[in-house]
Amino acid sequence: MSRHSNAVRLLAGAALVAVAACSDSTSPPSKEPVPVLQAAQSPDLATLARAVPGFGGLFLDHGVPTVYLTDASQRGKVERALGAFARGRGFAPSEIKVLAGRYAYGDLDRWFQQVSQEAFAQGGIVFVDLDEASNRVLVGVERGASHANVRSLAARLGVPAEAIVTHDVDPIQYAATLQDQVRPVVAGLQIHFGNFLCSIGFNAVSGGQNSFVTASHCTNTQGGVEGTQYFQSLSSQANSFIGTEVADPVYFRGGVCPRHRVCRYSDASRAAYAAGVSFTLGGIAQTSGPNNGSLTITGTFGVTSKGTAVVGDVVNKVGRTTGWTQGAVTNTCVNTGVSGTKIVQLCQTFVSAGVGGGDSGSDVFGLTGGTSVRLLGVLWGGNSGGTQFVYSPLNQVEQELGPLTVF
């Protein structure tokens, strides 16, 4: 499958066809240091693991901060480390729920890395995740593929059988229609490049250069800069040229990248706006409501902060095909294989929310009050059923594209 196989392709006469699962009939238009967290911050789990002996994972259970501990006597350290985090979500530190964990986070992380390095080479693997909500390493296996291969691999690597959980899942494909020409340009709108359509992730300033960020596979050549030109919303419209690709790191091999694969930490690229194009820094198109399919713009969300998400957080995206969708984070830091390619996107986030072809590049954000939002990352893919999307966290986007001013 080509890298654009679940993008929306633009054909002669401006008819739109969504390849693969999606379709679109619309005509185009202790003494140990304890980390101190700010309330809005999501904690770094590796730091927590060093500070809290026996820490085994953090997630939200129906909104309640919940922690696995292999040593329940460490609860006091948990409350000190996560007090601000809990209060920021409306809970006292004493209300943090503690579950009996079987495995320490450090062990799970080591097994996750070992399994991830080897599993993709055997085929049929969709993702490998250190699943904070189950205190296990979770491996997603394509429906019909063998689970026994995963168990054999775990045994060969010395990973306890009980530490590995396998699930049948749909493969992750690129989700490559707010479809009118809109000025000033805001996130969530349709963009056109080559013969394909994607969505704007967010506006940004980088080194003084006015820019927007979208998915790396929403370029003419994924990974590496070749000067892709972008139009909003279609190249056939007057005054539609908006910018040119200027940053898109190449994919790498070796190191943490699984054998026989190429990797990056984000499916993200940056384009510089052309002179004279008006845009709203921090602006994201808002439709009439989440999960109702509306593409009609009713207002604008405003980015007021950056952040990360944990399992159980409710997050959102706005994209040109399915509009505003919303759902819960189900997995974080997932090493994710891309169907039909040799690509593994490292440490990505899964969300149980709607997605369709053409949504690639979309903004992902959390609501913080009214129309204010916290920017979380860039959507790049989803399952074939359109019920789950995958995004690259913002900190990893900036790791690869450099610091970005987004509001």
QUIJO-V880562 format. One record per backbone hydrogen bond with DSSP energy under -0.5 kcal/mol. NH is the residue of the N-H (numbers start at 1). CO is the residue of the C=O. If there is no record, write none. Layout:
<<NH,CO> <NH,CO>>
This chain:
<<5,2> <7,4> <8,176> <8,197> <9,7> <9,17> <10,195> <11,9> <11,15> <14,11> <15,12> <17,9> <19,7> <19,17> <22,19> <28,14> <35,33> <37,35> <41,38> <45,43> <48,44> <49,45> <50,46> <51,47> <52,48> <53,51> <55,52> <56,68> <57,68> <59,66> <60,311> <61,59> <61,64> <62,60> <64,61> <66,59> <67,97> <68,57> <69,99> <70,54> <74,71> <75,72> <77,74> <78,74> <79,75> <80,76> <81,77> <82,78> <83,79> <86,82> <87,83> <88,84> <89,86> <90,87> <91,86> <95,92> <96,93> <97,65> <99,67> <101,69> <101,99> <105,55> <108,104> <109,105> <110,106> <111,107> <112,108> <113,109> <114,110> <115,111> <116,112> <117,113> <118,114> <119,115> <120,116> <121,118> <122,119> <123,120> <126,124> <126,140> <127,140> <128,335> <129,138> <130,333> <131,129> <131,136> <132,130> <134,131> <135,131> <136,131> <137,163> <138,129> <138,136> <139,165> <140,127> <140,138> <141,139> <141,167> <142,124> <143,169> <145,142> <150,147> <151,147> <152,148> <153,149> <154,150> <155,151> <156,152> <157,153> <158,154> <158,155> <159,154> <163,160> <164,161> <165,137> <167,139> <169,141> <173,171> <173,382> <175,380> <176,6> <176,174> <182,180> <185,278> <187,283> <188,200> <189,186> <190,178> <191,198> <192,231> <193,196> <196,193> <197,8> <198,191> <199,360> <200,189> <201,213> <202,213> <204,211> <205,405> <206,209> <209,206> <210,208> <211,204> <212,271> <213,202> <214,269> <218,215> <224,248> <226,224> <230,243> <231,192> <232,240> <237,234> <240,237> <242,230> <243,230> <244,272> <245,228> <246,270> <247,270> <252,263> <257,254> <259,117> <261,258> <262,342> <263,252> <264,344> <268,266> <269,214> <270,247> <271,212> <272,244> <273,210> <274,242> <277,274> <278,276> <280,185> <281,279> <283,280> <284,301> <285,187> <286,299> <288,296> <291,324> <292,289> <298,286> <299,286> <301,284> <302,371> <303,282> <304,373> <305,373> <307,375> <312,329> <313,310> <315,313> <315,327> <316,365> <317,325> <318,363> <319,323> <321,177> <323,319> <324,294> <325,317> <325,323> <327,315> <328,352> <329,313> <330,350> <331,350> <334,348> <335,128> <335,333> <336,334> <336,345> <337,126> <337,335> <338,343> <339,172> <339,337> <341,338> <344,262> <345,336> <346,264> <346,344> <348,334> <349,391> <350,331> <351,389> <352,328> <353,351> <355,386> <358,6> <359,356> <360,175> <361,379> <362,359> <363,200> <363,318> <364,377> <365,316> <366,374> <368,372> <369,372> <372,369> <373,302> <374,366> <375,305> <375,373> <376,364> <377,364> <378,392> <379,362> <380,390> <381,390> <382,173> <383,388> <384,171> <386,383> <389,351> <390,381> <391,349> <392,378> <393,391> <394,376> <396,393> <397,393> <398,394> <399,395> <400,396> <401,397> <402,398> <405,205> <406,404>>
